[in-house]
Amino acid sequence: MSAEFSPNSGSLAEARPPPGPLRPVSMTKRSKAMSALPQISVVVPAFNEANSLPTLCRRIDQILTHELGETYELILVDDGSIDNTWDSIQRLTEQFPVQGLRLSRNFGKESALCAGIEMAQGEVVVSMDGDLQHPPELLALMIEKWRETGCDLVEAVKTRAQNEGTVSRLRARIFYKVFSVLCGFDLSGMTDYKLLTRSAREAWLNMPERTLFFRGMTNWIGFHRETVQFQVPDIEDRHSRWSFTGLLRYALRNITAFTAVPLYLFAFLGLFFLFPAAILALDTLRRWFQGVAVEGFTTVIILVLLVGGLNFIGLSVLGLYLGRVYEEVKQRPRYIIRARTDQ
C-alpha cells in the first residue's frame, strides 16, 4: 500500500482542508509540552546545513503543531559541520522544541542518525535529511498511514528526482541492482525518510555493528511496513556532494558490511576454474607420456594472467572484509558527543 505526495502542489495527493493561520506558540507552552514524553521524535542529521535548518524547522512545526496538533521533539545532530550550523541549532532551540547534539567530528550521516535515534523519546521516530529534499509536508501522510494500518515502519519512496542527472540515476540503479542481487533486499527508490515505532526503533538499536547502513538495516529487521511516495523537490543551488570515488567507497562499504556473498562468489569461481585446470593437467600429462610436445604457450600466458588477476581481486575483497572485522573488534563508539543544547 502506498500513497503519493507532490511537492509541486504543496499538498497531499488526497486533498486536505487548508490549514488555518499560523499562530505563534509561546515557549512556556512548548516547555510544558516537552516536559512530558512527545508523541513524535524527528531526527535530522546535519552537515553544513545552517541555511536550510530554520526553514525546515518552521515547516515541521507548521505540520505537527498547527495542522496535526501533535506534541513533538526535533533532534538536530550537527555532524562536525564547518559552517555555523551549531550556532543555528542553538538559536532554533529558543523558537521550537529542538534538542541539539554536536558531534566531535564528522562521523558520517549514519552515525549522526544513530546518535539522534538513541536520544529520541517519542512514541515514534521519524528520520529525515536536513537539506529540504525530504518534504516535511509528507509527515502528515506518514503519521496517518501509521495510525490507520498499525504498521511498525513507514518508508518514504521517491518516485523521481526533478534535478537528478542521467549519470546519477544510472549509478543509483546499478548500486541498487547489485545490492539486491547480493543481499536479497530491493532498496530501489528507498530513502532515509522513515517512521519507526518503538518496536522497530529498539530492534534497530539492538544491532551492535559499528559499520552502519540505515536503509539496509531497517529492511533487515522486518516488521509490518507501509510506503508513501514522493517527488524530490528541485532546490536551487543544491548540488550532490557525492563524487564517483565517494559513491564507490559507499557502495563497497555497505555491501561488505551487509553480506558475505562476494566471498562465496570467489569460492565458486575457484571451483569453476578447478575443473578446466584439472582437465588441462591430465591432458598435459598424457601428452608428456606420449612424447608429444605441448603447444599453446600463448594460451598458458593468458590463463596465468587471468587467474592472477582474479586472485588479486579475491585478495582485495578478502581485505575489505578483514577491514570490516578490524573495525568491529576495536569496539570504538559509533560517535562522540561534543556538546548538547540541554546541558
DOSE-243426 format. One record per residue: y negated, z negated, x negated of N, C-alpha, C in turn. Coordinates in steps of 0.2 Angstrom, whole numbers, padded with zeros to 4 digits, always signed. Example, Ala and Ser with C-alpha at 12.3 -4.5 7.8 and 13.67 -1.06 7.14 Angstrom:
2
+0028-0039-0066+0022-0039-0062+0016-0039-0066 +0011-0035-0064+0005-0036-0068+0000-0039-0064 
% end
This chain:
343
+0006+0000-0004+0000+0000+0000-0006+0000-0004 -0011+0004-0003-0017+0004-0007-0023+0006-0002 -0029+0004-0004-0035+0006-0001-0040+0009-0007 -0045+0012-0004-0049+0015-0009-0057+0013-0008 -0060+0012-0014-0067+0011-0014-0071+0017-0018 -0076+0019-0015-0080+0024-0019-0087+0021-0021 -0088+0022-0027-0095+0019-0030-0101+0023-0027 -0099+0030-0025-0105+0034-0023-0108+0032-0017 -0104+0029-0012-0106+0026-0006-0109+0019-0006 -0106+0016-0011-0108+0009-0012-0104+0004-0007 -0099+0007-0004-0096+0003+0001-0088+0004+0001 -0085+0000+0005-0078+0001+0005-0076+0007+0009 -0070+0010+0008-0068+0016+0012-0068+0015+0019 -0066+0009+0022-0067+0007+0029-0074+0003+0029 -0078+0006+0034-0085+0003+0034-0085-0004+0036 -0089-0008+0033-0090-0015+0035-0097-0015+0037 -0099-0021+0041-0106-0022+0043-0111-0022+0037 -0117-0020+0038-0121-0020+0032-0123-0027+0031 -0123-0029+0024-0125-0036+0023-0132-0038+0025 -0132-0045+0026-0139-0047+0028-0143-0048+0022 -0150-0050+0023-0154-0050+0017-0152-0055+0012 -0153-0054+0006-0151-0058+0001-0155-0065+0000 -0152-0070+0002-0156-0077+0002-0154-0081-0004 -0159-0083-0008-0158-0087-0014-0154-0093-0012 -0149-0095-0016-0146-0101-0016-0148-0106-0021 -0150-0112-0019-0153-0117-0023-0147-0119-0028 -0149-0121-0034-0145-0124-0039-0142-0130-0037 -0145-0134-0033-0142-0140-0030-0136-0139-0026 -0136-0134-0022-0130-0132-0018-0125-0129-0022 -0127-0125-0027-0122-0122-0032-0119-0128-0036 -0122-0133-0038-0119-0138-0041-0114-0142-0037 -0116-0143-0030-0111-0146-0026-0105-0142-0025 -0106-0135-0024-0100-0130-0024-0096-0130-0030 -0099-0131-0036-0095-0131-0042-0091-0137-0043 -0094-0143-0040-0091-0149-0041-0083-0149-0038 -0082-0146-0033-0076-0145-0030-0072-0139-0033 -0066-0138-0033-0062-0133-0036-0064-0126-0032 -0066-0121-0035-0068-0115-0032-0062-0111-0029 -0064-0107-0024-0058-0103-0022-0057-0097-0026 -0062-0094-0029-0061-0088-0034-0064-0090-0041 -0060-0088-0046-0062-0088-0053-0063-0081-0055 -0069-0079-0057-0069-0072-0060-0070-0072-0068 -0066-0069-0071-0066-0070-0079-0068-0063-0081 -0074-0063-0086-0076-0057-0088-0077-0058-0096 -0073-0054-0100-0074-0054-0107-0080-0050-0109 -0084-0052-0114-0090-0048-0115-0091-0047-0123 -0092-0041-0125-0093-0039-0132-0100-0035-0132 -0105-0038-0134-0112-0034-0134-0113-0031-0127 -0113-0036-0122-0115-0034-0115-0121-0038-0113 -0126-0039-0117-0131-0043-0115-0135-0040-0109 -0136-0033-0109-0140-0029-0104-0136-0029-0098 -0130-0028-0098-0126-0027-0091-0124-0034-0088 -0124-0039-0091-0122-0046-0088-0126-0048-0082 -0133-0048-0083-0137-0050-0077-0136-0046-0071 -0135-0039-0071-0134-0035-0066-0127-0037-0063 -0122-0038-0067-0115-0039-0065-0115-0046-0061 -0119-0051-0064-0119-0057-0060-0122-0057-0053 -0128-0053-0053-0131-0053-0046-0127-0049-0041 -0123-0044-0043-0119-0040-0039-0113-0044-0037 -0110-0048-0041-0104-0053-0039-0106-0058-0035 -0112-0061-0036-0115-0066-0032-0116-0063-0025 -0119-0057-0024-0120-0054-0018-0114-0054-0014 -0109-0052-0017-0102-0050-0013-0099-0057-0011 -0098-0061-0016-0094-0068-0015-0098-0073-0011 -0104-0074-0012-0108-0079-0009-0111-0077-0003 -0115-0071-0003-0119-0069+0003-0115-0065+0008 -0110-0061+0006-0106-0057+0011-0100-0061+0013 -0096-0064+0008-0090-0067+0010-0090-0074+0011 -0095-0078+0008-0096-0085+0009-0091-0089+0005 -0088-0086-0001-0083-0089-0005-0087-0094-0010 -0083-0099-0012-0085-0103-0017-0082-0100-0023 -0085-0099-0029-0083-0096-0035-0086-0099-0041 -0082-0097-0046-0085-0098-0053-0084-0092-0057 -0089-0091-0061-0089-0085-0065-0089-0087-0073 -0083-0085-0076-0082-0087-0083-0084-0081-0087 -0089-0081-0091-0091-0076-0096-0089-0078-0103 -0085-0074-0106-0082-0075-0113-0086-0071-0118 -0090-0073-0122-0093-0070-0127-0088-0069-0133 -0085-0063-0134-0080-0061-0139-0083-0059-0146 -0087-0064-0148-0090-0063-0155-0095-0057-0155 -0100-0057-0150-0105-0052-0150-0110-0053-0155 -0113-0047-0157-0118-0047-0162-0125-0046-0160 -0125-0045-0153-0132-0045-0150-0133-0051-0147 -0138-0052-0142-0140-0058-0139-0136-0059-0132 -0129-0058-0132-0125-0059-0126-0125-0066-0125 -0124-0071-0130-0123-0078-0129-0130-0081-0126 -0135-0078-0128-0142-0081-0125-0142-0079-0118 -0140-0073-0116-0140-0070-0109-0135-0074-0105 -0129-0076-0108-0125-0081-0104-0128-0087-0102 -0131-0090-0107-0134-0097-0107-0140-0097-0101 -0144-0091-0101-0149-0090-0096-0146-0090-0089 -0140-0086-0088-0137-0085-0082-0134-0091-0079 -0132-0096-0083-0130-0102-0080-0135-0106-0076 -0141-0105-0077-0147-0108-0073-0147-0104-0066 -0145-0098-0065-0145-0095-0059-0139-0094-0055 -0133-0094-0058-0127-0093-0055-0122-0098-0057 -0116-0099-0053-0111-0103-0055-0107-0101-0061 -0110-0100-0067-0107-0097-0073-0105-0103-0078 -0099-0102-0080-0096-0105-0086-0096-0101-0092 -0099-0103-0098-0099-0098-0103-0094-0101-0109 -0091-0096-0112-0087-0098-0118-0089-0093-0124 -0090-0096-0130-0092-0092-0135-0086-0092-0141 -0083-0087-0142-0078-0087-0147-0081-0087-0154 -0077-0089-0159-0080-0090-0166-0080-0083-0169 -0077-0078-0167-0077-0071-0170-0075-0067-0164 -0074-0060-0166-0072-0055-0161-0064-0055-0162 -0061-0059-0157-0053-0059-0157-0050-0053-0153 -0054-0049-0149-0052-0044-0145-0052-0046-0138 -0052-0041-0134-0053-0042-0127-0047-0046-0124 -0041-0044-0126-0035-0048-0123-0036-0055-0124 -0038-0057-0130-0038-0065-0132-0044-0068-0128 -0049-0064-0127-0055-0066-0123-0053-0067-0116 -0049-0063-0113-0047-0064-0106-0042-0070-0106 -0038-0071-0111-0034-0077-0111-0038-0083-0111 -0043-0083-0115-0047-0089-0115-0050-0091-0108 -0053-0086-0105-0056-0087-0098-0051-0088-0093 -0045-0085-0093-0040-0087-0088-0037-0094-0089 -0037-0096-0095-0034-0103-0096-0039-0108-0094 -0046-0106-0094-0051-0111-0091-0052-0111-0084 -0049-0105-0081-0051-0104-0073-0048-0110-0069 -0051-0112-0064-0049-0117-0059-0048-0115-0052 -0049-0109-0051-0049-0106-0044-0042-0105-0041 -0042-0104-0035-0035-0103-0031-0033-0096-0034 -0037-0092-0035-0035-0085-0038-0040-0084-0043 -0038-0079-0048-0042-0077-0054-0042-0070-0054 -0048-0067-0054-0050-0060-0055-0052-0059-0062 -0049-0054-0065-0051-0052-0072-0055-0045-0071 -0060-0044-0074-0064-0038-0074-0068-0037-0080 -0070-0031-0082-0074-0029-0088-0081-0031-0086 -0085-0032-0092-0092-0033-0091-0097-0027-0092 -0094-0021-0092-0099-0016-0093-0100-0012-0087 -0099-0015-0081-0100-0012-0074-0096-0006-0072 -0091-0004-0076-0086+0001-0075-0081-0001-0069 -0080-0008-0069-0076-0011-0063-0081-0013-0058 -0082-0009-0052-0087-0011-0047-0086-0018-0044 -0091-0022-0044-0090-0029-0041-0089-0028-0033 -0091-0023-0030-0090-0022-0023-0083-0022-0021 -0079-0020-0026-0071-0020-0024-0068-0027-0023 -0072-0032-0025-0069-0039-0025-0068-0040-0017 -0072-0038-0013-0071-0039-0006-0064-0036-0003 -0063-0030-0005-0056-0027-0003-0050-0030-0007 -0051-0033-0013-0045-0036-0016-0044-0043-0013 -0049-0046-0011-0048-0053-0008-0045-0052-0001 -0047-0047+0002-0045-0045+0009-0037-0043+0009 -0036-0039+0004-0029-0037+0003-0024-0043+0001 -0026-0048-0003-0023-0054-0005-0021-0058+0001 -0026-0059+0005-0026-0064+0011-0021-0060+0017 -0022-0054+0017-0018-0050+0023-0011-0050+0021 -0009-0049+0015-0002-0047+0013+0001-0054+0010 -0003-0058+0007+0001-0064+0004+0004-0062-0003 +0001-0057-0006+0004-0055-0012+0002-0059-0018 +0005-0059-0023+0003-0063-0029-0002-0059-0034 -0002-0052-0034-0006-0048-0038-0009-0043-0034 -0015-0042-0035-0019-0036-0033-0022-0032-0039 -0020-0026-0039-0022-0022-0045-0026-0016-0043 -0032-0016-0047-0036-0010-0045-0034-0004-0050 -0033+0001-0046-0031+0008-0050-0036+0013-0049 -0038+0015-0055-0043+0020-0055-0040+0027-0053 -0044+0031-0049-0042+0037-0047-0044+0043-0052 -0050+0042-0054-0053+0046-0059-0059+0043-0062 -0061+0045-0068-0067+0043-0071-0072+0049-0071 -0078+0048-0068-0083+0054-0067-0085+0056-0074 -0086+0052-0079-0088+0054-0085-0083+0054-0091 -0077+0054-0089-0071+0055-0094-0070+0062-0096 -0070+0063-0102-0069+0070-0105-0061+0072-0105 -0060+0078-0106-0053+0081-0106-0049+0078-0111 -0052+0077-0117-0048+0074-0123-0046+0067-0121 -0051+0063-0119-0050+0056-0117-0044+0055-0112 -0045+0059-0107-0040+0059-0102-0033+0061-0104 -0033+0066-0109-0026+0068-0111-0023+0063-0116 -0027+0060-0120-0025+0054-0124-0022+0048-0120 -0025+0047-0114-0023+0041-0110-0016+0043-0107 -0016+0050-0104-0010+0052-0101-0004+0052-0106 -0005+0054-0112+0000+0053-0117+0003+0046-0119 -0002+0042-0119+0000+0035-0121+0004+0032-0115 +0001+0033-0109+0005+0030-0103+0012+0033-0102 +0012+0040-0104+0019+0043-0103+0024+0040-0108 +0021+0039-0114+0026+0037-0120+0028+0029-0118 +0023+0025-0116+0024+0018-0114+0029+0018-0108 +0028+0022-0103+0033+0022-0098+0040+0024-0100 +0041+0029-0104+0047+0031-0107+0051+0025-0111 +0047+0022-0115+0049+0017-0120+0050+0010-0116 +0046+0009-0112+0046+0002-0109+0048+0001-0102 +0048+0007-0098+0050+0007-0092+0045+0005-0086 +0039+0004-0088+0033+0002-0084+0028+0008-0084 +0027+0010-0078+0022+0015-0077+0015+0012-0076 +0010+0013-0081+0004+0010-0081-0002+0015-0080 +0000+0021-0077-0005+0026-0076-0010+0024-0071 -0016+0025-0073-0022+0023-0069-0023+0015-0069 -0019+0011-0071-0020+0004-0071-0025+0002-0075 -0029-0004-0073-0034-0006-0077-0033-0014-0078 -0038-0017-0081-0038-0024-0082-0041-0028-0076 -0043-0024-0071-0047-0027-0065-0041-0029-0060 -0040-0035-0060-0034-0038-0056-0036-0045-0053 -0032-0046-0048-0032-0053-0044-0026-0056-0045 -0025-0062-0048-0019-0065-0049-0019-0072-0045 -0014-0074-0041-0014-0080-0038-0012-0085-0044 -0011-0092-0041-0010-0097-0046-0003-0096-0049 +0002-0094-0045+0009-0092-0047+0009-0087-0053 +0006-0081-0051+0006-0076-0056+0002-0078-0063 -0004-0082-0062-0008-0084-0067-0003-0089-0072 +0000-0093-0069+0004-0098-0073+0010-0094-0076 +0013-0089-0073+0018-0085-0076+0016-0082-0082 +0010-0079-0082+0007-0075-0087+0005-0080-0093 +0002-0086-0091+0000-0090-0097+0006-0093-0100 +0012-0094-0097+0018-0096-0100+0021-0092-0105 +0019-0086-0105+0022-0081-0110+0018-0083-0117 +0022-0085-0122+0019-0088-0128+0017-0083-0133 +0018-0077-0133+0017-0072-0138+0009-0072-0140 +0008-0071-0147+0001-0070-0149-0002-0063-0148 +0002-0058-0149+0000-0051-0148+0000-0050-0140 -0006-0050-0137-0006-0049-0130-0007-0042-0128 -0004-0040-0122-0006-0034-0119-0006-0035-0111 -0012-0037-0109-0013-0040-0102-0010-0035-0097 -0011-0029-0097-0009-0024-0092-0001-0024-0092 +0002-0023-0098+0009-0023-0098+0012-0030-0096 +0009-0035-0098+0012-0042-0097+0012-0044-0090 +0006-0042-0086+0006-0043-0079+0011-0039-0075 +0013-0033-0078+0018-0029-0074+0025-0032-0076 +0026-0035-0081+0032-0038-0083+0034-0044-0079 +0029-0048-0077+0031-0054-0074+0033-0053-0067 +0032-0047-0064+0035-0045-0057+0030-0048-0052 +0033-0051-0047+0029-0054-0041+0028-0048-0036 +0026-0050-0030+0024-0045-0025+0017-0043-0027 +0016-0037-0027+0009-0034-0029+0007-0029-0024 +0000-0028-0024-0003-0023-0020-0008-0019-0024 -0010-0013-0022-0015-0010-0026-0021-0008-0022 -0027-0007-0025-0033-0004-0022-0035+0001-0027 -0038+0007-0024-0040+0012-0028-0048+0012-0029 -0050+0014-0034-0057+0015-0035-0059+0021-0040 -0065+0023-0040-0068+0028-0044-0072+0025-0049 -0071+0026-0056-0075+0023-0061-0082+0026-0060 -0087+0022-0059-0094+0025-0059-0097+0028-0065 -0101+0033-0064-0104+0036-0070-0110+0032-0072 -0110+0029-0078-0115+0025-0080-0119+0028-0086 -0125+0028-0085-0129+0032-0090-0129+0028-0097 -0129+0032-0102-0129+0029-0109-0123+0025-0111 -0118+0026-0107-0112+0022-0109-0107+0027-0112 -0105+0025-0118-0100+0030-0121-0094+0025-0124 -0088+0028-0124-0082+0025-0126-0083+0022-0133 -0081+0016-0134-0081+0013-0141-0075+0014-0145 -0070+0018-0142-0064+0019-0145-0064+0025-0149 -0062+0025-0155-0061+0031-0159-0054+0033-0159 -0052+0038-0162-0045+0041-0161-0040+0036-0165 -0043+0034-0171-0038+0029-0175-0038+0022-0172 -0043+0020-0168-0043+0014-0165-0038+0014-0159 -0038+0020-0155-0033+0021-0150-0026+0021-0152 -0025+0024-0158-0019+0025-0161-0016+0018-0163 -0020+0014-0166-0018+0007-0168-0017+0003-0161 -0021+0004-0156-0020+0000-0150-0013+0002-0147 -0012+0008-0147-0005+0011-0144+0001+0008-0148 +0000+0008-0155+0006+0006-0159+0007-0002-0158 +0001-0005-0158+0001-0012-0157+0005-0015-0151 +0003-0011-0145+0005-0013-0139+0012-0011-0138 +0014-0005-0140+0021-0003-0139+0026-0007-0143 +0024-0009-0150+0029-0013-0154+0029-0020-0152 +0023-0022-0148+0023-0029-0146+0027-0030-0139 +0028-0024-0136+0031-0025-0129+0038-0023-0129 +0041-0019-0133+0048-0016-0133+0050-0015-0140 +0057-0015-0140+0061-0014-0147+0064-0007-0146 +0062-0003-0141+0066+0003-0140+0065+0008-0146 +0059+0008-0150+0059+0013-0156+0064+0011-0161 +0066+0005-0162+0071+0003-0167+0078+0006-0165 +0079+0006-0158+0085+0009-0156+0085+0016-0157 +0080+0019-0156+0079+0027-0157+0081+0029-0164 +0079+0025-0169+0081+0027-0176+0088+0025-0177 +0091+0020-0173+0098+0019-0174+0102+0025-0171 +0100+0028-0166+0103+0034-0163+0102+0040-0167 +0096+0040-0170+0095+0046-0175+0100+0046-0181 +0101+0039-0183+0106+0039-0189+0113+0041-0187 +0115+0039-0181+0121+0041-0178+0121+0049-0177 +0116+0052-0175+0115+0059-0174+0116+0063-0181 +0113+0060-0186+0114+0064-0192+0121+0062-0196 +0124+0056-0194+0130+0054-0197+0136+0059-0196 +0136+0062-0190+0142+0066-0189+0141+0073-0192 +0135+0076-0192+0135+0083-0196+0136+0081-0203 +0133+0076-0206+0134+0074-0213+0141+0073-0215 +0145+0070-0210+0152+0069-0212+0156+0076-0212 +0154+0080-0207+0157+0087-0207+0156+0091-0213 +0149+0091-0215+0147+0094-0221+0151+0091-0227 +0152+0085-0228+0155+0082-0233+0162+0084-0234 +0166+0084-0228+0173+0086-0228+0173+0094-0230 +0169+0098-0227+0169+0105-0229+0167+0106-0237 +0163+0102-0239+0162+0102-0247+0168+0100-0251 +0171+0095-0249+0177+0093-0252+0183+0098-0252 +0183+0102-0246+0188+0107-0245+0187+0113-0250 +0180+0114-0250+0179+0120-0255+0180+0118-0262 +0179+0112-0264+0180+0109-0271+0187+0110-0273 +0191+0108-0268+0198+0108-0270+0201+0115-0270 +0198+0120-0266+0200+0127-0266+0197+0130-0272 +0192+0127-0276+0189+0130-0282+0184+0135-0280 +0181+0135-0274+0176+0139-0272+0169+0136-0273 +0165+0140-0276+0158+0137-0277+0154+0136-0271 +0151+0130-0271+0147+0128-0265+0140+0131-0265 +0138+0135-0260+0132+0139-0259+0127+0135-0254 +0121+0137-0254+0117+0134-0249+0112+0129-0252 +0110+0130-0258+0106+0124-0261+0100+0123-0257 +0097+0129-0255+0090+0128-0251+0091+0124-0245 +0097+0125-0241+0099+0121-0235+0099+0113-0237 +0102+0112-0243+0103+0105-0245+0096+0102-0246 +0092+0105-0250+0085+0103-0251+0081+0101-0244 +0082+0106-0239+0079+0105-0233+0081+0099-0229 +0088+0098-0230+0091+0092-0227+0089+0085-0230 +0089+0086-0237+0086+0080-0240+0079+0078-0238 +0075+0083-0238+0068+0081-0236+0067+0079-0229 +0071+0082-0225+0071+0080-0218+0074+0072-0217 +0079+0071-0220+0082+0064-0219+0077+0059-0223 +0075+0061-0229+0070+0057-0232+0064+0055-0228 +0061+0060-0225+0055+0059-0220+0057+0055-0214 +0063+0056-0211+0065+0051-0206+0066+0044-0209 +0068+0043-0215+0069+0037-0217+0062+0033-0218 +0058+0037-0221+0051+0034-0222+0048+0032-0215 +0049+0036-0210+0046+0034-0203+0050+0028-0200 +0056+0028-0201+0060+0022-0199+0058+0016-0202 +0057+0016-0209+0055+0010-0213+0048+0008-0210 +0043+0013-0209+0037+0011-0206+0037+0008-0199 +0041+0010-0195+0042+0007-0188+0045+0000-0189 +0050-0001-0194+0053-0007-0195+0047-0012-0198 +0043-0009-0202+0037-0013-0205+0033-0015-0199 +0031-0011-0194+0027-0013-0189+0030-0019-0185 +0036-0019-0184+0040-0024-0180+0040-0031-0185 +0041-0030-0191+0041-0036-0196+0034-0039-0196 +0028-0035-0195+0022-0037-0195+0021-0041-0188 +0023-0039-0183+0023-0042-0176+0026-0049-0177 +0032-0049-0180+0036-0055-0181+0032-0060-0185 +0029-0058-0191+0025-0062-0195+0019-0065-0192 +0016-0061-0187+0010-0064-0183+0012-0069-0179 +0018-0068-0176+0021-0073-0171+0023-0080-0174 +0026-0079-0180+0029-0085-0183+0023-0090-0186 +0018-0087-0188+0012-0091-0190+0009-0096-0185 +0010-0094-0179+0008-0098-0173+0001-0100-0174 -0003-0095-0176-0010-0096-0176-0013-0096-0168 -0018-0099-0167-0021-0099-0160-0023-0092-0158 -0023-0091-0151-0025-0084-0149-0032-0083-0150 -0036-0088-0150-0043-0088-0150-0046-0095-0153 -0052-0095-0155-0055-0102-0157-0062-0102-0153 -0063-0107-0150-0070-0108-0146-0075-0111-0150 -0081-0107-0151-0086-0110-0155-0091-0114-0151 -0092-0112-0145-0097-0116-0140-0095-0115-0133 -0097-0120-0129-0096-0119-0122-0103-0121-0118 -0104-0118-0113-0111-0120-0109-0110-0126-0106 -0104-0129-0105-0104-0135-0101-0103-0141-0106 -0105-0140-0112-0105-0146-0117-0112-0146-0120 
% end
